[in-house]
Amino acid sequence: MVDFTHHYHFDDGEEILSSATLRFRTEAELRDSLTRAGFLVDRVHGGWHGEPVGHGDGEFVVLARVGTLAPVF
């Protein structure tokens, strides 16, 4: 997990903070989450140009569709 905070400074001296946490999942965790939510995963790419997982820009690009099975809770 990665925590970060953006600091926005305005000309009038006001500062606004915006914090967030990113959680990175493995391909297996992502597939499991989508399946549990009722999706069928068609393909997972490792980048926006269709690279295999592990050979792209580090992002998962997922092609999934609504499945015919009910979600598992």
N, CA, C, O and CB atoms as a CASP TS submission, in Angstrom:
PFRMAT TS
TARGET T0000
AUTHOR 0000-0000-0000
METHOD Language model
MODEL 1
PARENT N/A
ATOM      1  N   MET     1       0.845  -1.169   0.000  1.00  0.00           N
ATOM      2  CA  MET     1       0.000   0.000   0.000  1.00  0.00           C
ATOM      3  C   MET     1       0.893   1.236   0.000  1.00  0.00           C
ATOM      4  O   MET     1       1.973   1.252   0.591  1.00  0.00           O
ATOM      5  CB  MET     1      -0.963  -0.004   1.217  1.00  0.00           C
ATOM      6  N   VAL     2       0.412   2.255  -0.673  1.00  0.00           N
ATOM      7  CA  VAL     2       1.137   3.518  -0.754  1.00  0.00           C
ATOM      8  C   VAL     2       0.203   4.630  -0.295  1.00  0.00           C
ATOM      9  O   VAL     2      -0.885   4.803  -0.845  1.00  0.00           O
ATOM     10  CB  VAL     2       1.663   3.785  -2.205  1.00  0.00           C
ATOM     11  N   ASP     3       0.629   5.376   0.708  1.00  0.00           N
ATOM     12  CA  ASP     3      -0.120   6.539   1.184  1.00  0.00           C
ATOM     13  C   ASP     3       0.540   7.794   0.634  1.00  0.00           C
ATOM     14  O   ASP     3       1.766   7.880   0.568  1.00  0.00           O
ATOM     15  CB  ASP     3      -0.181   6.579   2.747  1.00  0.00           C
ATOM     16  N   PHE     4      -0.274   8.768   0.240  1.00  0.00           N
ATOM     17  CA  PHE     4       0.290  10.035  -0.212  1.00  0.00           C
ATOM     18  C   PHE     4      -0.686  11.164   0.067  1.00  0.00           C
ATOM     19  O   PHE     4      -1.889  10.954   0.216  1.00  0.00           O
ATOM     20  CB  PHE     4       0.635   9.980  -1.711  1.00  0.00           C
ATOM     21  N   THR     5      -0.135  12.363   0.134  1.00  0.00           N
ATOM     22  CA  THR     5      -0.934  13.567   0.373  1.00  0.00           C
ATOM     23  C   THR     5      -0.517  14.635  -0.627  1.00  0.00           C
ATOM     24  O   THR     5       0.669  14.929  -0.776  1.00  0.00           O
ATOM     25  CB  THR     5      -0.763  14.080   1.839  1.00  0.00           C
ATOM     26  N   HIS     6      -1.497  15.212  -1.307  1.00  0.00           N
ATOM     27  CA  HIS     6      -1.272  16.351  -2.199  1.00  0.00           C
ATOM     28  C   HIS     6      -1.522  17.622  -1.392  1.00  0.00           C
ATOM     29  O   HIS     6      -2.497  17.720  -0.647  1.00  0.00           O
ATOM     30  CB  HIS     6      -2.205  16.287  -3.474  1.00  0.00           C
ATOM     31  N   HIS     7      -0.632  18.583  -1.551  1.00  0.00           N
ATOM     32  CA  HIS     7      -0.780  19.890  -0.916  1.00  0.00           C
ATOM     33  C   HIS     7      -1.101  20.900  -2.010  1.00  0.00           C
ATOM     34  O   HIS     7      -0.309  21.109  -2.929  1.00  0.00           O
ATOM     35  CB  HIS     7       0.516  20.299  -0.121  1.00  0.00           C
ATOM     36  N   TYR     8      -2.261  21.518  -1.903  1.00  0.00           N
ATOM     37  CA  TYR     8      -2.666  22.541  -2.862  1.00  0.00           C
ATOM     38  C   TYR     8      -2.527  23.901  -2.192  1.00  0.00           C
ATOM     39  O   TYR     8      -3.187  24.167  -1.187  1.00  0.00           O
ATOM     40  CB  TYR     8      -4.131  22.306  -3.366  1.00  0.00           C
ATOM     41  N   HIS     9      -1.673  24.764  -2.740  1.00  0.00           N
ATOM     42  CA  HIS     9      -1.431  26.095  -2.204  1.00  0.00           C
ATOM     43  C   HIS     9      -2.042  27.130  -3.144  1.00  0.00           C
ATOM     44  O   HIS     9      -1.832  27.088  -4.356  1.00  0.00           O
ATOM     45  CB  HIS     9       0.089  26.349  -2.010  1.00  0.00           C
ATOM     46  N   PHE    10      -2.793  28.050  -2.570  1.00  0.00           N
ATOM     47  CA  PHE    10      -3.469  29.074  -3.360  1.00  0.00           C
ATOM     48  C   PHE    10      -2.850  30.443  -3.084  1.00  0.00           C
ATOM     49  O   PHE    10      -2.205  30.653  -2.057  1.00  0.00           O
ATOM     50  CB  PHE    10      -4.982  29.092  -3.050  1.00  0.00           C
ATOM     51  N   ASP    11      -3.057  31.360  -4.010  1.00  0.00           N
ATOM     52  CA  ASP    11      -2.467  32.699  -3.913  1.00  0.00           C
ATOM     53  C   ASP    11      -2.892  33.439  -2.647  1.00  0.00           C
ATOM     54  O   ASP    11      -2.141  34.274  -2.142  1.00  0.00           O
ATOM     55  CB  ASP    11      -2.848  33.519  -5.129  1.00  0.00           C
ATOM     56  N   ASP    12      -4.089  33.143  -2.125  1.00  0.00           N
ATOM     57  CA  ASP    12      -4.565  33.838  -0.926  1.00  0.00           C
ATOM     58  C   ASP    12      -4.014  33.225   0.369  1.00  0.00           C
ATOM     59  O   ASP    12      -4.403  33.625   1.466  1.00  0.00           O
ATOM     60  CB  ASP    12      -6.085  33.821  -0.891  1.00  0.00           C
ATOM     61  N   GLY    13      -3.094  32.238   0.228  1.00  0.00           N
ATOM     62  CA  GLY    13      -2.485  31.613   1.401  1.00  0.00           C
ATOM     63  C   GLY    13      -3.186  30.351   1.868  1.00  0.00           C
ATOM     64  O   GLY    13      -2.678  29.636   2.732  1.00  0.00           O
ATOM     65  N   GLU    14      -4.341  30.078   1.305  1.00  0.00           N
ATOM     66  CA  GLU    14      -5.080  28.875   1.699  1.00  0.00           C
ATOM     67  C   GLU    14      -4.336  27.632   1.218  1.00  0.00           C
ATOM     68  O   GLU    14      -3.746  27.614   0.137  1.00  0.00           O
ATOM     69  CB  GLU    14      -6.525  28.900   1.128  1.00  0.00           C
ATOM     70  N   GLU    15      -4.382  26.600   2.049  1.00  0.00           N
ATOM     71  CA  GLU    15      -3.803  25.303   1.677  1.00  0.00           C
ATOM     72  C   GLU    15      -4.858  24.234   1.892  1.00  0.00           C
ATOM     73  O   GLU    15      -5.517  24.205   2.931  1.00  0.00           O
ATOM     74  CB  GLU    15      -2.510  24.988   2.508  1.00  0.00           C
ATOM     75  N   ILE    16      -5.018  23.362   0.920  1.00  0.00           N
ATOM     76  CA  ILE    16      -5.941  22.237   1.031  1.00  0.00           C
ATOM     77  C   ILE    16      -5.124  20.961   0.869  1.00  0.00           C
ATOM     78  O   ILE    16      -4.297  20.844  -0.034  1.00  0.00           O
ATOM     79  CB  ILE    16      -7.096  22.321  -0.042  1.00  0.00           C
ATOM     80  N   LEU    17      -5.374  20.010   1.761  1.00  0.00           N
ATOM     81  CA  LEU    17      -4.687  18.727   1.709  1.00  0.00           C
ATOM     82  C   LEU    17      -5.659  17.659   1.224  1.00  0.00           C
ATOM     83  O   LEU    17      -6.825  17.636   1.619  1.00  0.00           O
ATOM     84  CB  LEU    17      -4.103  18.352   3.096  1.00  0.00           C
ATOM     85  N   SER    18      -5.169  16.791   0.376  1.00  0.00           N
ATOM     86  CA  SER    18      -5.965  15.669  -0.129  1.00  0.00           C
ATOM     87  C   SER    18      -5.122  14.404   0.006  1.00  0.00           C
ATOM     88  O   SER    18      -4.093  14.261  -0.654  1.00  0.00           O
ATOM     89  CB  SER    18      -6.412  15.902  -1.626  1.00  0.00           C
ATOM     90  N   SER    19      -5.566  13.490   0.863  1.00  0.00           N
ATOM     91  CA  SER    19      -4.811  12.263   1.114  1.00  0.00           C
ATOM     92  C   SER    19      -5.508  11.061   0.493  1.00  0.00           C
ATOM     93  O   SER    19      -6.733  11.028   0.377  1.00  0.00           O
ATOM     94  CB  SER    19      -4.625  12.045   2.620  1.00  0.00           C
ATOM     95  N   ALA    20      -4.711  10.077   0.097  1.00  0.00           N
ATOM     96  CA  ALA    20      -5.259   8.853  -0.484  1.00  0.00           C
ATOM     97  C   ALA    20      -4.302   7.702  -0.220  1.00  0.00           C
ATOM     98  O   ALA    20      -3.126   7.898   0.087  1.00  0.00           O
ATOM     99  CB  ALA    20      -5.510   9.019  -2.008  1.00  0.00           C
ATOM    100  N   THR    21      -4.837   6.508  -0.346  1.00  0.00           N
ATOM    101  CA  THR    21      -4.042   5.287  -0.213  1.00  0.00           C
ATOM    102  C   THR    21      -4.296   4.428  -1.439  1.00  0.00           C
ATOM    103  O   THR    21      -5.443   4.182  -1.811  1.00  0.00           O
ATOM    104  CB  THR    21      -4.393   4.511   1.104  1.00  0.00           C
ATOM    105  N   LEU    22      -3.216   3.974  -2.062  1.00  0.00           N
ATOM    106  CA  LEU    22      -3.321   3.053  -3.194  1.00  0.00           C
ATOM    107  C   LEU    22      -2.973   1.655  -2.713  1.00  0.00           C
ATOM    108  O   LEU    22      -1.989   1.456  -2.000  1.00  0.00           O
ATOM    109  CB  LEU    22      -2.388   3.487  -4.369  1.00  0.00           C
ATOM    110  N   ARG    23      -3.779   0.702  -3.104  1.00  0.00           N
ATOM    111  CA  ARG    23      -3.517  -0.700  -2.782  1.00  0.00           C
ATOM    112  C   ARG    23      -3.272  -1.434  -4.090  1.00  0.00           C
ATOM    113  O   ARG    23      -4.118  -1.419  -4.984  1.00  0.00           O
ATOM    114  CB  ARG    23      -4.707  -1.345  -1.980  1.00  0.00           C
ATOM    115  N   PHE    24      -2.138  -2.064  -4.200  1.00  0.00           N
ATOM    116  CA  PHE    24      -1.793  -2.781  -5.415  1.00  0.00           C
ATOM    117  C   PHE    24      -2.089  -4.262  -5.237  1.00  0.00           C
ATOM    118  O   PHE    24      -1.711  -4.861  -4.231  1.00  0.00           O
ATOM    119  CB  PHE    24      -0.314  -2.562  -5.779  1.00  0.00           C
ATOM    120  N   ARG    25      -2.761  -4.847  -6.211  1.00  0.00           N
ATOM    121  CA  ARG    25      -3.134  -6.260  -6.151  1.00  0.00           C
ATOM    122  C   ARG    25      -2.348  -7.066  -7.170  1.00  0.00           C
ATOM    123  O   ARG    25      -1.889  -6.539  -8.183  1.00  0.00           O
ATOM    124  CB  ARG    25      -4.638  -6.434  -6.387  1.00  0.00           C
ATOM    125  N   THR    26      -2.204  -8.345  -6.887  1.00  0.00           N
ATOM    126  CA  THR    26      -1.626  -9.251  -7.873  1.00  0.00           C
ATOM    127  C   THR    26      -2.692  -9.550  -8.923  1.00  0.00           C
ATOM    128  O   THR    26      -3.871  -9.255  -8.724  1.00  0.00           O
ATOM    129  CB  THR    26      -1.105 -10.571  -7.202  1.00  0.00           C
ATOM    130  N   GLU    27      -2.277 -10.128 -10.023  1.00  0.00           N
ATOM    131  CA  GLU    27      -3.252 -10.511 -11.051  1.00  0.00           C
ATOM    132  C   GLU    27      -4.260 -11.499 -10.487  1.00  0.00           C
ATOM    133  O   GLU    27      -5.452 -11.394 -10.778  1.00  0.00           O
ATOM    134  CB  GLU    27      -2.543 -11.118 -12.275  1.00  0.00           C
ATOM    135  N   ALA    28      -3.810 -12.447  -9.694  1.00  0.00           N
ATOM    136  CA  ALA    28      -4.718 -13.445  -9.109  1.00  0.00           C
ATOM    137  C   ALA    28      -5.739 -12.780  -8.187  1.00  0.00           C
ATOM    138  O   ALA    28      -6.917 -13.135  -8.213  1.00  0.00           O
ATOM    139  CB  ALA    28      -3.919 -14.511  -8.329  1.00  0.00           C
ATOM    140  N   GLU    29      -5.300 -11.816  -7.370  1.00  0.00           N
ATOM    141  CA  GLU    29      -6.230 -11.115  -6.479  1.00  0.00           C
ATOM    142  C   GLU    29      -7.261 -10.324  -7.276  1.00  0.00           C
ATOM    143  O   GLU    29      -8.440 -10.297  -6.923  1.00  0.00           O
ATOM    144  CB  GLU    29      -5.464 -10.176  -5.535  1.00  0.00           C
ATOM    145  N   LEU    30      -6.814  -9.684  -8.345  1.00  0.00           N
ATOM    146  CA  LEU    30      -7.719  -8.914  -9.185  1.00  0.00           C
ATOM    147  C   LEU    30      -8.750  -9.817  -9.858  1.00  0.00           C
ATOM    148  O   LEU    30      -9.942  -9.511  -9.866  1.00  0.00           O
ATOM    149  CB  LEU    30      -6.932  -8.138 -10.237  1.00  0.00           C
ATOM    150  N   ARG    31      -8.283 -10.926 -10.420  1.00  0.00           N
ATOM    151  CA  ARG    31      -9.206 -11.877 -11.055  1.00  0.00           C
ATOM    152  C   ARG    31     -10.221 -12.403 -10.040  1.00  0.00           C
ATOM    153  O   ARG    31     -11.410 -12.508 -10.344  1.00  0.00           O
ATOM    154  CB  ARG    31      -8.425 -13.055 -11.685  1.00  0.00           C
ATOM    155  N   ASP    32      -9.752 -12.733  -8.836  1.00  0.00           N
ATOM    156  CA  ASP    32     -10.641 -13.253  -7.787  1.00  0.00           C
ATOM    157  C   ASP    32     -11.693 -12.210  -7.402  1.00  0.00           C
ATOM    158  O   ASP    32     -12.868 -12.547  -7.255  1.00  0.00           O
ATOM    159  CB  ASP    32      -9.823 -13.668  -6.540  1.00  0.00           C
ATOM    160  N   SER    33     -11.287 -10.953  -7.239  1.00  0.00           N
ATOM    161  CA  SER    33     -12.231  -9.886  -6.885  1.00  0.00           C
ATOM    162  C   SER    33     -13.299  -9.711  -7.959  1.00  0.00           C
ATOM    163  O   SER    33     -14.481  -9.565  -7.648  1.00  0.00           O
ATOM    164  CB  SER    33     -11.485  -8.563  -6.670  1.00  0.00           C
ATOM    165  N   LEU    34     -12.881  -9.726  -9.216  1.00  0.00           N
ATOM    166  CA  LEU    34     -13.838  -9.563 -10.308  1.00  0.00           C
ATOM    167  C   LEU    34     -14.792 -10.751 -10.391  1.00  0.00           C
ATOM    168  O   LEU    34     -15.990 -10.575 -10.616  1.00  0.00           O
ATOM    169  CB  LEU    34     -13.100  -9.390 -11.637  1.00  0.00           C
ATOM    170  N   THR    35     -14.268 -11.945 -10.211  1.00  0.00           N
ATOM    171  CA  THR    35     -15.114 -13.138 -10.240  1.00  0.00           C
ATOM    172  C   THR    35     -16.141 -13.094  -9.111  1.00  0.00           C
ATOM    173  O   THR    35     -17.313 -13.410  -9.314  1.00  0.00           O
ATOM    174  CB  THR    35     -14.255 -14.414 -10.131  1.00  0.00           C
ATOM    175  N   ARG    36     -15.694 -12.701  -7.930  1.00  0.00           N
ATOM    176  CA  ARG    36     -16.608 -12.597  -6.780  1.00  0.00           C
ATOM    177  C   ARG    36     -17.698 -11.551  -7.008  1.00  0.00           C
ATOM    178  O   ARG    36     -18.797 -11.657  -6.462  1.00  0.00           O
ATOM    179  CB  ARG    36     -15.824 -12.250  -5.512  1.00  0.00           C
ATOM    180  N   ALA    37     -17.384 -10.547  -7.815  1.00  0.00           N
ATOM    181  CA  ALA    37     -18.355  -9.496  -8.121  1.00  0.00           C
ATOM    182  C   ALA    37     -19.270  -9.873  -9.281  1.00  0.00           C
ATOM    183  O   ALA    37     -20.136  -9.087  -9.666  1.00  0.00           O
ATOM    184  CB  ALA    37     -17.635  -8.201  -8.441  1.00  0.00           C
ATOM    185  N   GLY    38     -19.086 -11.071  -9.843  1.00  0.00           N
ATOM    186  CA  GLY    38     -19.977 -11.540 -10.895  1.00  0.00           C
ATOM    187  C   GLY    38     -19.485 -11.298 -12.313  1.00  0.00           C
ATOM    188  O   GLY    38     -20.262 -11.404 -13.262  1.00  0.00           O
ATOM    189  N   PHE    39     -18.202 -10.972 -12.470  1.00  0.00           N
ATOM    190  CA  PHE    39     -17.648 -10.750 -13.799  1.00  0.00           C
ATOM    191  C   PHE    39     -16.911 -11.983 -14.298  1.00  0.00           C
ATOM    192  O   PHE    39     -16.400 -12.781 -13.511  1.00  0.00           O
ATOM    193  CB  PHE    39     -16.714  -9.546 -13.791  1.00  0.00           C
ATOM    194  N   LEU    40     -16.864 -12.123 -15.614  1.00  0.00           N
ATOM    195  CA  LEU    40     -16.044 -13.138 -16.267  1.00  0.00           C
ATOM    196  C   LEU    40     -14.878 -12.416 -16.919  1.00  0.00           C
ATOM    197  O   LEU    40     -15.081 -11.538 -17.758  1.00  0.00           O
ATOM    198  CB  LEU    40     -16.869 -13.972 -17.320  1.00  0.00           C
ATOM    199  N   VAL    41     -13.669 -12.773 -16.545  1.00  0.00           N
ATOM    200  CA  VAL    41     -12.477 -12.112 -17.083  1.00  0.00           C
ATOM    201  C   VAL    41     -12.106 -12.770 -18.402  1.00  0.00           C
ATOM    202  O   VAL    41     -11.824 -13.967 -18.451  1.00  0.00           O
ATOM    203  CB  VAL    41     -11.286 -12.180 -16.075  1.00  0.00           C
ATOM    204  N   ASP    42     -12.107 -11.978 -19.474  1.00  0.00           N
ATOM    205  CA  ASP    42     -11.722 -12.488 -20.786  1.00  0.00           C
ATOM    206  C   ASP    42     -10.206 -12.460 -20.964  1.00  0.00           C
ATOM    207  O   ASP    42      -9.603 -13.448 -21.384  1.00  0.00           O
ATOM    208  CB  ASP    42     -12.396 -11.672 -21.891  1.00  0.00           C
ATOM    209  N   ARG    43      -9.592 -11.309 -20.638  1.00  0.00           N
ATOM    210  CA  ARG    43      -8.143 -11.155 -20.812  1.00  0.00           C
ATOM    211  C   ARG    43      -7.616 -10.147 -19.815  1.00  0.00           C
ATOM    212  O   ARG    43      -8.331  -9.248 -19.373  1.00  0.00           O
ATOM    213  CB  ARG    43      -7.796 -10.719 -22.254  1.00  0.00           C
ATOM    214  N   VAL    44      -6.345 -10.315 -19.470  1.00  0.00           N
ATOM    215  CA  VAL    44      -5.634  -9.327 -18.666  1.00  0.00           C
ATOM    216  C   VAL    44      -4.328  -9.023 -19.389  1.00  0.00           C
ATOM    217  O   VAL    44      -3.540  -9.923 -19.679  1.00  0.00           O
ATOM    218  CB  VAL    44      -5.379  -9.840 -17.193  1.00  0.00           C
ATOM    219  N   HIS    45      -4.112  -7.746 -19.673  1.00  0.00           N
ATOM    220  CA  HIS    45      -2.888  -7.300 -20.332  1.00  0.00           C
ATOM    221  C   HIS    45      -2.020  -6.571 -19.314  1.00  0.00           C
ATOM    222  O   HIS    45      -2.502  -6.123 -18.273  1.00  0.00           O
ATOM    223  CB  HIS    45      -3.205  -6.382 -21.551  1.00  0.00           C
ATOM    224  N   GLY    46      -0.737  -6.460 -19.632  1.00  0.00           N
ATOM    225  CA  GLY    46       0.199  -5.775 -18.753  1.00  0.00           C
ATOM    226  C   GLY    46       0.408  -4.322 -19.110  1.00  0.00           C
ATOM    227  O   GLY    46       1.275  -3.670 -18.528  1.00  0.00           O
ATOM    228  N   GLY    47      -0.345  -3.802 -20.036  1.00  0.00           N
ATOM    229  CA  GLY    47      -0.232  -2.399 -20.431  1.00  0.00           C
ATOM    230  C   GLY    47      -1.279  -2.054 -21.468  1.00  0.00           C
ATOM    231  O   GLY    47      -2.023  -2.917 -21.933  1.00  0.00           O
ATOM    232  N   TRP    48      -1.327  -0.785 -21.824  1.00  0.00           N
ATOM    233  CA  TRP    48      -2.366  -0.283 -22.721  1.00  0.00           C
ATOM    234  C   TRP    48      -2.156  -0.674 -24.176  1.00  0.00           C
ATOM    235  O   TRP    48      -3.007  -0.386 -25.018  1.00  0.00           O
ATOM    236  CB  TRP    48      -2.440   1.203 -22.620  1.00  0.00           C
ATOM    237  N   HIS    49      -1.039  -1.324 -24.487  1.00  0.00           N
ATOM    238  CA  HIS    49      -0.784  -1.759 -25.863  1.00  0.00           C
ATOM    239  C   HIS    49      -0.914  -3.277 -26.001  1.00  0.00           C
ATOM    240  O   HIS    49      -0.448  -3.847 -26.988  1.00  0.00           O
ATOM    241  CB  HIS    49       0.613  -1.311 -26.312  1.00  0.00           C
ATOM    242  N   GLY    50      -1.542  -3.936 -25.024  1.00  0.00           N
ATOM    243  CA  GLY    50      -1.788  -5.372 -25.104  1.00  0.00           C
ATOM    244  C   GLY    50      -0.613  -6.250 -24.717  1.00  0.00           C
ATOM    245  O   GLY    50      -0.599  -7.441 -25.027  1.00  0.00           O
ATOM    246  N   GLU    51       0.386  -5.668 -24.033  1.00  0.00           N
ATOM    247  CA  GLU    51       1.555  -6.449 -23.629  1.00  0.00           C
ATOM    248  C   GLU    51       1.163  -7.520 -22.615  1.00  0.00           C
ATOM    249  O   GLU    51       0.185  -7.356 -21.886  1.00  0.00           O
ATOM    250  CB  GLU    51       2.640  -5.531 -23.040  1.00  0.00           C
ATOM    251  N   PRO    52       1.924  -8.616 -22.568  1.00  0.00           N
ATOM    252  CA  PRO    52       1.671  -9.623 -21.537  1.00  0.00           C
ATOM    253  C   PRO    52       1.910  -9.021 -20.148  1.00  0.00           C
ATOM    254  O   PRO    52       2.711  -8.098 -19.996  1.00  0.00           O
ATOM    255  CB  PRO    52       2.573 -10.868 -21.754  1.00  0.00           C
ATOM    256  N   VAL    53       1.223  -9.542 -19.153  1.00  0.00           N
ATOM    257  CA  VAL    53       1.424  -9.092 -17.778  1.00  0.00           C
ATOM    258  C   VAL    53       2.903  -9.251 -17.421  1.00  0.00           C
ATOM    259  O   VAL    53       3.509 -10.290 -17.683  1.00  0.00           O
ATOM    260  CB  VAL    53       0.517  -9.896 -16.784  1.00  0.00           C
ATOM    261  N   GLY    54       3.470  -8.209 -16.822  1.00  0.00           N
ATOM    262  CA  GLY    54       4.879  -8.216 -16.456  1.00  0.00           C
ATOM    263  C   GLY    54       5.786  -7.594 -17.497  1.00  0.00           C
ATOM    264  O   GLY    54       6.977  -7.407 -17.247  1.00  0.00           O
ATOM    265  N   HIS    55       5.235  -7.266 -18.678  1.00  0.00           N
ATOM    266  CA  HIS    55       6.062  -6.712 -19.750  1.00  0.00           C
ATOM    267  C   HIS    55       5.570  -5.358 -20.237  1.00  0.00           C
ATOM    268  O   HIS    55       6.108  -4.824 -21.207  1.00  0.00           O
ATOM    269  CB  HIS    55       6.109  -7.673 -20.908  1.00  0.00           C
ATOM    270  N   GLY    56       4.580  -4.800 -19.598  1.00  0.00           N
ATOM    271  CA  GLY    56       4.054  -3.506 -20.024  1.00  0.00           C
ATOM    272  C   GLY    56       4.515  -2.412 -19.104  1.00  0.00           C
ATOM    273  O   GLY    56       5.648  -2.417 -18.623  1.00  0.00           O
ATOM    274  N   ASP    57       3.625  -1.471 -18.861  1.00  0.00           N
ATOM    275  CA  ASP    57       3.968  -0.318 -18.035  1.00  0.00           C
ATOM    276  C   ASP    57       3.630  -0.526 -16.558  1.00  0.00           C
ATOM    277  O   ASP    57       3.692   0.419 -15.771  1.00  0.00           O
ATOM    278  CB  ASP    57       3.254   0.907 -18.549  1.00  0.00           C
ATOM    279  N   GLY    58       3.278  -1.742 -16.183  1.00  0.00           N
ATOM    280  CA  GLY    58       2.996  -2.039 -14.779  1.00  0.00           C
ATOM    281  C   GLY    58       1.536  -1.923 -14.391  1.00  0.00           C
ATOM    282  O   GLY    58       1.189  -2.102 -13.224  1.00  0.00           O
ATOM    283  N   GLU    59       0.683  -1.628 -15.347  1.00  0.00           N
ATOM    284  CA  GLU    59      -0.749  -1.546 -15.069  1.00  0.00           C
ATOM    285  C   GLU    59      -1.443  -2.780 -15.618  1.00  0.00           C
ATOM    286  O   GLU    59      -1.020  -3.346 -16.626  1.00  0.00           O
ATOM    287  CB  GLU    59      -1.360  -0.263 -15.677  1.00  0.00           C
ATOM    288  N   PHE    60      -2.516  -3.194 -14.945  1.00  0.00           N
ATOM    289  CA  PHE    60      -3.357  -4.257 -15.483  1.00  0.00           C
ATOM    290  C   PHE    60      -4.455  -3.607 -16.317  1.00  0.00           C
ATOM    291  O   PHE    60      -5.152  -2.709 -15.844  1.00  0.00           O
ATOM    292  CB  PHE    60      -3.961  -5.149 -14.338  1.00  0.00           C
ATOM    293  N   VAL    61      -4.605  -4.054 -17.534  1.00  0.00           N
ATOM    294  CA  VAL    61      -5.722  -3.642 -18.374  1.00  0.00           C
ATOM    295  C   VAL    61      -6.587  -4.883 -18.529  1.00  0.00           C
ATOM    296  O   VAL    61      -6.176  -5.870 -19.139  1.00  0.00           O
ATOM    297  CB  VAL    61      -5.244  -3.061 -19.781  1.00  0.00           C
ATOM    298  N   VAL    62      -7.792  -4.820 -17.968  1.00  0.00           N
ATOM    299  CA  VAL    62      -8.653  -5.999 -17.858  1.00  0.00           C
ATOM    300  C   VAL    62      -9.835  -5.877 -18.802  1.00  0.00           C
ATOM    301  O   VAL    62     -10.511  -4.849 -18.846  1.00  0.00           O
ATOM    302  CB  VAL    62      -9.144  -6.185 -16.411  1.00  0.00           C
ATOM    303  N   LEU    63     -10.073  -6.938 -19.554  1.00  0.00           N
ATOM    304  CA  LEU    63     -11.284  -7.050 -20.370  1.00  0.00           C
ATOM    305  C   LEU    63     -12.167  -8.073 -19.687  1.00  0.00           C
ATOM    306  O   LEU    63     -11.836  -9.257 -19.619  1.00  0.00           O
ATOM    307  CB  LEU    63     -10.963  -7.462 -21.868  1.00  0.00           C
ATOM    308  N   ALA    64     -13.300  -7.599 -19.179  1.00  0.00           N
ATOM    309  CA  ALA    64     -14.211  -8.471 -18.440  1.00  0.00           C
ATOM    310  C   ALA    64     -15.636  -8.111 -18.820  1.00  0.00           C
ATOM    311  O   ALA    64     -15.908  -7.027 -19.335  1.00  0.00           O
ATOM    312  CB  ALA    64     -13.997  -8.345 -16.900  1.00  0.00           C
ATOM    313  N   ARG    65     -16.521  -9.028 -18.561  1.00  0.00           N
ATOM    314  CA  ARG    65     -17.935  -8.789 -18.862  1.00  0.00           C
ATOM    315  C   ARG    65     -18.767  -9.349 -17.730  1.00  0.00           C
ATOM    316  O   ARG    65     -18.303 -10.169 -16.938  1.00  0.00           O
ATOM    317  CB  ARG    65     -18.349  -9.429 -20.223  1.00  0.00           C
ATOM    318  N   VAL    66     -19.991  -8.897 -17.669  1.00  0.00           N
ATOM    319  CA  VAL    66     -20.897  -9.386 -16.639  1.00  0.00           C
ATOM    320  C   VAL    66     -21.135 -10.858 -16.869  1.00  0.00           C
ATOM    321  O   VAL    66     -21.489 -11.273 -17.973  1.00  0.00           O
ATOM    322  CB  VAL    66     -22.232  -8.604 -16.638  1.00  0.00           C
ATOM    323  N   GLY    67     -20.941 -11.652 -15.830  1.00  0.00           N
ATOM    324  CA  GLY    67     -21.123 -13.087 -15.941  1.00  0.00           C
ATOM    325  C   GLY    67     -22.560 -13.507 -15.770  1.00  0.00           C
ATOM    326  O   GLY    67     -23.430 -12.699 -15.447  1.00  0.00           O
ATOM    327  N   THR    68     -22.796 -14.782 -15.993  1.00  0.00           N
ATOM    328  CA  THR    68     -24.139 -15.313 -15.817  1.00  0.00           C
ATOM    329  C   THR    68     -24.345 -15.869 -14.421  1.00  0.00           C
ATOM    330  O   THR    68     -25.460 -16.241 -14.055  1.00  0.00           O
ATOM    331  CB  THR    68     -24.416 -16.386 -16.844  1.00  0.00           C
ATOM    332  N   LEU    69     -23.267 -15.926 -13.634  1.00  0.00           N
ATOM    333  CA  LEU    69     -23.362 -16.423 -12.272  1.00  0.00           C
ATOM    334  C   LEU    69     -23.595 -15.264 -11.308  1.00  0.00           C
ATOM    335  O   LEU    69     -23.140 -14.144 -11.542  1.00  0.00           O
ATOM    336  CB  LEU    69     -22.092 -17.200 -11.888  1.00  0.00           C
ATOM    337  N   ALA    70     -24.298 -15.547 -10.240  1.00  0.00           N
ATOM    338  CA  ALA    70     -24.513 -14.523  -9.223  1.00  0.00           C
ATOM    339  C   ALA    70     -23.204 -14.296  -8.467  1.00  0.00           C
ATOM    340  O   ALA    70     -22.400 -15.218  -8.332  1.00  0.00           O
ATOM    341  CB  ALA    70     -25.660 -14.936  -8.244  1.00  0.00           C
ATOM    342  N   PRO    71     -22.985 -13.073  -7.973  1.00  0.00           N
ATOM    343  CA  PRO    71     -21.763 -12.810  -7.207  1.00  0.00           C
ATOM    344  C   PRO    71     -21.668 -13.694  -5.963  1.00  0.00           C
ATOM    345  O   PRO    71     -22.682 -14.067  -5.372  1.00  0.00           O
ATOM    346  CB  PRO    71     -21.705 -11.339  -6.799  1.00  0.00           C
ATOM    347  N   VAL    72     -20.447 -14.018  -5.583  1.00  0.00           N
ATOM    348  CA  VAL    72     -20.189 -14.824  -4.389  1.00  0.00           C
ATOM    349  C   VAL    72     -19.856 -13.877  -3.258  1.00  0.00           C
ATOM    350  O   VAL    72     -18.943 -13.062  -3.392  1.00  0.00           O
ATOM    351  CB  VAL    72     -19.033 -15.856  -4.620  1.00  0.00           C
ATOM    352  N   PHE    73     -20.576 -13.959  -2.134  1.00  0.00           N
ATOM    353  CA  PHE    73     -20.298 -13.083  -0.986  1.00  0.00           C
ATOM    354  C   PHE    73     -19.831 -13.865   0.193  1.00  0.00           C
ATOM    355  O   PHE    73     -19.552 -13.288   1.245  1.00  0.00           O
ATOM    356  CB  PHE    73     -21.517 -12.284  -0.606  1.00  0.00           C
TER
END
